[in-house]
Amino acid sequence: MADVLVVGAGPVGLTLACELARHGARCRIIDRAPRPLPYCRAIGVTPRTLEVWDDMGIAREMIDAGLWLTGLRSIVQGRPPTDAPNPALDLPFAALGLPQYETERVLARHLDRHGVRIERGSALTALRQDPDGVAVRIEGEDGTAQEDRFRYVVGCDGAHSAVRRLLGIAFDGAAYPWPFMLGDVRIGWDVPYGMSVRALRLVEGGPPDMFVAIPLPEPGRYRVSMLAPAALVPSAGTEHGIQAELRGPSLADLQAVADDLLPDRPRLADLRWSSVYRISMRLASAYGQGRCFIAGDAAHIHPPTGGQGMNTGIQDAYNLAWKLALVLRGAGAASL
């Protein structure tokens, strides 16, 4: 019997599984999705997360796959742009730009070195815990189901966490009323490599019109985000995150916002993917119940500014793993 079932193979679940394996705990990791998602989603990596990855032995691989974020160009109310370089901090690392699919690729490769395989297309559908462990039901894409038992279960399965729902943990908070849209595009302009761009126009009584471009490692490519026009987003849909069931914006939709807010009207091209997404701010009433825990977006969701979502989630997992490992080998009390 494995010691821990990790539910979710995003950055948080992969970090937890890697660290459990490094500390000698036996784990399984499952994910509902049949394959990794192609979306950039989280990009910004904080110095603290790089310190975590350095301890895990993968900081160099992550740095090689990303780019250093060097500063911010701001355009407010159509006025000439101002550039603000990131200040030099007395830290071992700086802010790194790394698309989430690259973060997951490096973490999955690291997990494979520990001999742990991600079980994709597998969903947790039931759990029942007692003083000695947790009995679970896992269903595959083909409808087959298996029963198994673990000493602990950790839900790293995102804002719509099955683990949190099965435990009945409240997830209070509020949703932004405005939908947003994302795109991965090439932009023809003279912005220095590594610099982000933010254009804002204040709107009385509502959110500002905005165009935000975060650089990707490939020169000239950016993940852009902005408010989505109402015509593109019906009132129904998922409350938080990428609205995979909806058609993403077209290149023309993204270009229209750029033309409206960027004085030089740079050309957007080569749209690789796009999506509509919604933002919520929520916090779970508890991070654990008995032998079950939640981490990352399953426990707390944030607006994307500052990259708090993925970074705090990775730090959740890094913190929980060594504690679980000590308890599992009898070197720490369960209260840890």
C-alpha angles and dihedrals in degrees: 000000000000115000098225136025111209112200112204131033101216122114092290098049093042091051091050094048092047092050095044089053092047090053093049102258120137113232144169122211123202134181131191093218115086091219139008114282116252096218122114091222105151114031111156116086118193125220090250092058089050088053088054091049090047090057089048090052098243105094093105092052091050093047091049090053095049143042134243113256103229105183149305133279110205128199112185124184090347094296121142112289123263122205122215114187116212109262119250107253129198091244133116091239140029134212112301128201112217126156112236093241088060092047089053093046093055093044092048091051090049091049090051089057086061090054095249119133125204110238102216126193089033122124130191107232105166141014136182123183134199132176092281104041151321126279113207140184117218121191126199129215090261092057096254115137136203132194119219140163132225137178090232139010124204122193111214089156103123138245092325093048116180090201093055091046094049090050092049093232113165118240105198125184142086140277128229107248092219125080121221135204133218135199139178105220145151114245125201106216141108099257112140117251111271096021121122123216128217123182118186136181115185117230120198112238095007146055117297120260103251146182116190123183120189115191121241124209093259105083113252095017124115141174104231126197134185143144113297120231113249091240090065097052125052118212092251123074142089114325097224136027135006113351096223092174092062130076111258122235119275124240087256090056091054093042091053091060092045091051090050098050108025113074094209093048095219116202119255115209146162099039106202098180140341137189146174118240141181130214130220136173112216139153127199116238089230135014093211144020120193108310094347128088138180127212140179119004089355087068104030136009127196143182108269096248110118095009093261096150103065095029096053089043093054089049090050089056095044090051096046097045099065091044093051091046092053092049093047093056093044095250095115137039119253088245088071 
